Amino acid sequence: MLTHYDGTYPGFLTVIFARYRTLETIEIEPLTPQMDFLVAHDRVATDPAKAARVARYLCAQFGADFLRRCYAALLSVEARHETVTARTIKKCIRHGKGVLASADRDAVAFDRIVRAVYSEAHSWKGLLRFREVQDGYWYAPFAPKHDVIELLTAHFARRLNGEHFVIHDCPRGCAALYEDGRTEYFSATALSVVETADESAYQDAWRLFYKTVAIPERANPKLRQSNMPKRYWQHLIERL
């Protein structure tokens, strides 16, 4: 049986509450505009109160880090990540947190999914390139595999808390605006940004530095691509 929700974290936690007894047998997917509503399906409406109860319970039983890992799993684009996460949660409730360190199929898949999301977010923390644009803002476009914009925004809000910046997930058409200690997310397929004159000069200097420190005799394209896959290259200033 397919069970659908609105694609949000509270919506997912509501599914845990409302369909707890059948989590082992259902498949969980977000609602999509392309869904065939003539086909029978089970839909769970988001209930913030129920979601909060589940979050408090999981945090009390298994710790805040487990709750964060469940959230990270939902940022994945891997197939069945909601189903795997839900089944792992139920197994932890029934058998204890030790399930996470076992060879259980769902627990192993859950760990792999979470690691992939965290790994990509970690990579982007070092590979995101901010550009100085009009009105004193910093703009960073990127094209992630997983939906990690919220993880990155939280990181840079701590690192650059005195700045105003926009992080733009170009393929998903969404962006995060941070200013004056507040973060706002909005849809943005394209943004009109104008780089400052100083920014152009800094980019030229960075490219020159990048070329100057390179040692041609030690170039190893295969190793570089292994450590930094090509999907990270699109918005790297030194690669433009």
N, C-alpha and C positions, 0 to 999 in steps of 0.2 A: 504494500500500500504506500502510495506517495503522500507525504504530508508537506504542505507548503506553508511558508511564513513570509514575512515582508522583507527578509534579507538583513534585518538589523540585529544587533546583539541582544537587546531586550526581547525582540521577537523570537530569537532562538531559545533564550532562557524560558520564555513562555511555553514553547514546545516541550521543553524538559518537564515543566510542571504539568502541562495538560495531557501529555501522552507518555508519561513516565512508565506506565504498566506495559506499553507496547514498543518501547524504544528498540528492543532487540529485533523487531520484525518490520519496522517501517523504514522507508528511505526519506530523508529530509532534504528538501530543495527550496530555494527562494522562488517567489512568484516572479514571472517574467511577462513582458508585454506580448510575447509570442505564444503564450500558453493557450492550449486549446480548451476553452471553458466548457465545451460540449462533452469532454471526457471527465468522468467522475474523479474527484480528488478530494482529499481532506485538507482543509485550510484552518490554520490556527491564527486567530486575531491576537495581536500584541496586547498584553495586559501589563503595564508597568509595575503594578503592585505585585503580581505573581512573579515577574522577572526579578524584582528586588528581593523577594523571599528566597528564590533559588540562589541568587548571588550571595546573600548573607549566609545561607546554609553551607554552600560550597567553600566560602572563605573561612567559616568557622571550623569546618571539618578538615579541610585540606590545605588551607593557607591561601594568602593573597596571590602568591606566585602561580598556583594552580589555576586560579581564576584568570590571571593574565595570560597564561598559556592557552586556555580555552578561547579567550578573545583572539589571540594571535592565530589560532587554527582557523578561525572564521575569515581571516584575511587572505587565506590561500585560494588559489585557483585550481588546486588539485581536485579531481573528481571525488565525490562522496565525502568531502571533508566535514560537512555538517553531520552526516550519518556516523562517521567514525568518531567524531568528538562526542556526540550524544551517547553512543554506546560505551565509550570509555568512561564518561561521567557516571553512567549507571553502574558499571562494573566496579568503579571506585567506591560508590555508595554501598554496594552489596558486599564487596569483598575487601575493602580497605585500599589505601593509597599504594600499597605494595604492588598492586596490579600494574602500575606504571613502570615498574622495573622488571616485569615478567616478560615471557615470550608470547603473551596473548596477542593475537593478530591485530585486534583493534588498537590496543595500547601501543604496539610497535608502529603501526601506521600513524597514530596520533603524534607520537614523538617525531617521526620523520617529517610530518607536515609542519609541526611547530618549528623544528630546526631549520627547515627550508625558508620559512617566513623570517625568522630571526636572522638567519644568515644573509638574506638579501637586504634586510633593513640595515644590518651592520655594514655591508658593502657600500650602500648608498650614503652612509654617514661620511665616508671618506671620498666618494666619487661625485657627490652632488656639487655642482658649480654655480655659485651665486653671481649674478651680474648686477652691477649698479645701474638702475634705470631712473626714469623721471620721478620727481616728487620725493626723492630721498628713500626710495624703496629698493630692496634687493630681490631679484627674481631668479628662481631656479627651476628650469624645466627638466623633466626626466621621464623615462618610460619604463616603469617597473613591471616585472612579471606578476608579482603578488600585489595586493592592495595595501601597500605599506605607508601611505601618505600620512596617516595619523601617527604612526610610530615615529616617523622622521620629523614631523612638525613638533611633537612633544620634545624630542631631542634638541632640535635647534631653538626652540623656545627657551630652553634652559641655557644653551650655549650663547645665544644671541639675544638675550632678553631686553637689551637696550635698543634693538634695531626693529625696523618694520620690514617684513619680508613676505614674499609669496612663493609657495612651492606648488608647482603645476604638474600634475599627472596628465601628460598630453594624451596618451591613448584612451584613458577613461574619461577624459573631458571634465576633470574636477580639479579644484585648487584649494589651497589653504592660505588664508590671509592672517598674519600675526602682526598685531600692533597694540602698543600700550597694555601689554599683559593679557590680551584677549585673542582668541583664535576663532575664526569663522571659516566654514567650508561652503563652497559654492560651485555651481556648474560652470565650466569654462572650456569650450571646445578650442577656442583661440583667444589670446589676450593681446591687446595692443600695447606693446612695450617699446620704449625708445631708450637705447643705451646711452649713457653720458659720454662725453668726450674723454674723460679720464678713464672710463671703463675700457674704451677701445685701446687706449695706450697701455693699460695694464695687461690686457689680453695679448697684445703684441709682445710685451716684455715677457709674459709667462711662456708664450710659444718659443721665443728665442732662448729662454732659460732651459726649457724642455729639450730643445734640440742640442744646446751646447753641452749639457751634462751627459747626454747619451754617448755611449761608446760603441761605435758601429761594429767593431770586431766582436763584441759580446752580445750583439742583437740575437734574440731567441724568440721569434714570433709565436712559435707553438707554446712555449712556456708562458709568455705574456697572455696569450688567449686562454690558457688553462687557468691562470690566476685571475684574469679579468675577461670574462666572456664578451663577445662582440656586442651583446645586447646592452652593455653598459656604455658603449662608446659614442652613441648617437649625439649626446649633448655635452661631451667632454670638450672644453675649449681648446685643449692642446691637440685634439684630433680634428678640429674643424679646419 
